[in-house]
């Protein structure tokens, strides 16, 4: 992903025979909107900040896969070959992190903002990737 991208794709929940929930893009699904903003683009992967407008179940994961940018380490919606490649860089989990959350305070309506830096384990994977590939920062 080399530039920002807005995804407007309705999402529908499905329950498999095993009881596991899967979500897919479906015209009969609920409205879902995500904005993907690349931060670092390497040859095989892009670190993106994603703003979700609607907050549907698995929205970032399904929308990322829908635009051919599956999340690293995503065993449910991702790409097994890509996951294996990222595993060689030390990724042992889904590469998804809530950097910032904003919501209205229930008493006075002021905006509460919570921030958390990228965990060390994910930072190490990103560093390994940048050492091995040509990357562009935005």
C-alpha positions as CSV (number, residue, x, y, z in Angstrom):
1,X,0.0,0.0,0.0
2,X,1.6,3.2,-1.2
3,X,-1.1,5.7,-0.4
4,X,-4.1,6.1,1.9
5,X,-7.1,4.1,1.0
6,X,-10.7,4.2,2.2
7,X,-12.6,0.9,2.3
8,X,-16.4,0.9,2.2
9,X,-17.3,-2.7,2.3
10,X,-20.3,-4.2,4.2
11,X,-19.5,-7.0,6.6
12,X,-21.6,-10.0,7.5
13,X,-21.1,-12.4,10.4
14,X,-21.3,-16.1,9.7
15,X,-21.2,-18.9,12.2
16,X,-19.5,-22.1,11.1
17,X,-20.6,-25.6,12.1
18,X,-17.8,-25.6,14.7
19,X,-19.4,-22.5,16.3
20,X,-16.5,-20.3,15.2
21,X,-17.5,-16.8,13.9
22,X,-16.2,-15.7,10.6
23,X,-16.9,-12.3,9.0
24,X,-16.9,-11.7,5.2
25,X,-17.5,-8.8,2.8
26,X,-21.1,-9.3,1.7
27,X,-23.6,-6.8,0.0
28,X,-26.2,-8.0,2.6
29,X,-23.9,-7.2,5.5
30,X,-23.8,-4.1,7.8
31,X,-22.1,-0.9,6.6
32,X,-18.4,-0.8,7.5
33,X,-15.8,2.0,6.8
34,X,-12.1,1.9,7.4
35,X,-9.3,4.3,6.4
36,X,-5.9,2.8,5.9
37,X,-2.9,5.2,6.1
38,X,0.5,3.8,5.3
39,X,3.3,4.8,7.7
40,X,6.1,2.6,6.5
41,X,6.0,0.7,3.2
42,X,8.5,-2.1,2.6
43,X,8.8,-4.5,-0.3
44,X,6.7,-7.3,1.3
45,X,4.7,-5.5,4.0
46,X,3.3,-2.1,5.0
47,X,2.8,-0.7,8.4
48,X,-0.5,1.2,8.3
49,X,-2.5,3.3,10.8
50,X,-6.1,2.3,10.4
51,X,-9.0,4.5,11.5
52,X,-12.2,2.5,11.9
53,X,-15.4,4.5,11.6
54,X,-18.0,1.8,12.2
55,X,-16.2,-0.7,14.5
56,X,-17.6,-4.0,13.2
57,X,-16.3,-7.4,14.4
58,X,-12.9,-8.2,12.8
59,X,-13.3,-5.1,10.6
60,X,-9.6,-4.2,10.2
61,X,-8.7,-7.8,9.5
62,X,-11.4,-8.4,6.9
63,X,-11.1,-5.0,5.2
64,X,-7.3,-5.5,5.0
65,X,-7.7,-8.9,3.4
66,X,-10.4,-7.4,1.1
67,X,-7.9,-4.9,-0.4
68,X,-5.1,-7.6,-0.7
69,X,-3.3,-6.4,2.4
70,X,-3.9,-9.2,5.0
71,X,-2.6,-8.6,8.5
72,X,0.7,-10.3,9.4
73,X,0.1,-13.3,11.7
74,X,-3.6,-13.5,11.0
75,X,-4.4,-17.2,11.0
76,X,-8.1,-16.7,10.3
77,X,-8.2,-14.1,7.5
78,X,-4.6,-13.8,6.4
79,X,-2.1,-15.4,4.0
80,X,-0.3,-18.5,5.3
81,X,2.8,-17.9,3.1
82,X,3.0,-14.2,4.3
83,X,2.5,-15.3,7.9
84,X,5.4,-17.8,7.5
85,X,7.6,-15.1,6.1
86,X,6.8,-12.8,9.0
87,X,7.4,-15.7,11.4
88,X,10.9,-15.9,10.2
89,X,11.3,-12.2,11.3
90,X,10.2,-13.2,14.8
91,X,6.4,-12.5,14.6
92,X,4.6,-14.8,17.0
93,X,1.2,-13.1,17.1
94,X,-1.2,-11.1,15.1
95,X,0.4,-7.8,14.1
96,X,-2.5,-5.6,15.3
97,X,-2.2,-3.0,18.0
98,X,-4.6,-0.3,19.3
99,X,-2.3,2.7,19.4
100,X,-5.0,5.2,20.3
101,X,-8.6,5.0,21.5
102,X,-10.9,8.0,21.7
103,X,-14.4,8.0,23.2
104,X,-16.7,10.4,25.0
105,X,-16.7,10.4,28.8
106,X,-20.0,9.2,30.0
107,X,-20.5,12.0,32.6
108,X,-19.6,15.1,30.7
109,X,-19.1,14.1,27.1
110,X,-15.5,15.3,26.9
111,X,-13.2,13.2,24.8
112,X,-11.1,10.6,26.6
113,X,-7.9,9.7,24.7
114,X,-5.8,6.7,25.5
115,X,-2.5,5.9,23.8
116,X,-0.1,3.0,23.9
117,X,3.2,2.6,22.1
118,X,3.8,-0.4,19.8
119,X,4.8,-3.3,21.9
120,X,8.5,-4.3,21.9
121,X,7.8,-7.7,20.2
122,X,6.2,-5.9,17.2
123,X,8.8,-3.2,17.2
124,X,11.5,-5.9,16.9
125,X,9.7,-7.5,13.9
126,X,9.4,-4.1,12.2
127,X,13.1,-3.4,12.8
128,X,14.0,-6.8,11.3
129,X,11.9,-6.1,8.3
130,X,13.5,-2.7,7.7
131,X,17.0,-4.2,8.0
132,X,16.2,-6.8,5.3
133,X,14.2,-4.8,2.8
134,X,14.0,-1.4,1.2
135,X,11.4,0.7,3.0
136,X,9.8,4.1,2.6
137,X,8.6,6.2,5.5
138,X,5.5,8.5,5.0
